[in-house]
């Protein structure tokens, strides 16, 4: 990077905003076409589900950006050497690539980084559109004097918009603070928080539009879901710490690490949070024992999370027949737990293949989504037996009897 290159150059900001809006027009047009002639609530439902899907894709592409070392492909923010695309910065990128062919700035890495920023901008525009839709739905509901379940509170959409703006700030810091591990990890966690917020809103909107009542679940099963989600969040943080510190290859054997069940580890160095990449606070390089500690803590905690997810998934399968929504969520949990086990082992045994590493992040995001979905679509029942929702065929049959 040129020593005189500013870390922040807002000259291309307007162009980037317009480009994000242009990209967002595609999903918005698809929603308008797919929901043509339908009620406004259904269009909003389609927009929320599509934004949720695209946000999941954004999380996956963010993992790809990180794992291909493209996070500094454009060393300033929000553009690339003060330009809206790598095309305008080709001379600067070429000079950096010639000086360091395998360095952080290359033409390929610059495009990966900027595409990630374009997609993030588009998701931000879609979240603005959701805010407009939610407020209009609220006013329509009030004008019509409708009764029953209240529509989604606009506070959810506003909080999501604030959060995506905060994600943009962390994205900027990721670049300007040179992949500072704590910032990159928080950026990953923030992406999954955004995913959870959108998932909860999509579920609530479906309930509003379709008149679906929440599934009644025993209190202990609901608490088990909450506990599993909390453990998944901790594991996500640990996994992000492994990835951002490049500690995946500190242990290349399984189930042991470096041929030992308890290898040499330096927990104090490994979990010194506020420090530059590869360095300690005093400026010295982080030791291999510290990287081993980072990796092995994540692996040991993964055993606990895997057991909890399998037990919870089996409990959810027994919650009702195969058509019960909780049973479907249980199948998803079991499948994703298996995916995380396979991709996690692949990262260790196969020397961190890119596809497996990206899928591992995607699996973690999907686990957050499924558990959020299960909690948002249900509520606790005083009974210890599972009660199906009032609009299911079984409930209807019981009412007729």
Secondary structure, 3 states (H helix, E strand, C coil): CCCCCCCEEHHHHHHHHHHHHHHHHHHHHHHHHHCCCCCHHHHHHHHHHHHHHHHHHHHHHHHHHHHCCCCCCCCCEECECCECCCCCCHHHHHHHHHHCCCCCCCHHHHHHHHHHHHHHHHHHHHHHHHHHHHHHHHHHHHHHCCCCCCCCCHHHHHHHHHHHHHHHHHHHHHHHCCCCHHHHHHHHHHHHHHHHHHHHHHHHHHHHHHCCCCEEEEHHHHHHHHHHHHHHHHHHHHHHHHHHCCCHHHCCCCCCECCECCCCCCHHHHCCCCCCCCECCCCCECCHHHHHHHHHHHHHHHHHHHHHHHHHHHHHHCCCCCCCHHHHHHHHHHHHHHHHHHHHHHHHHCCCCHHHHHHHHHHHHHHHHHHHHHHHCEEEECCCCCECCCCCHHHHHHHHC
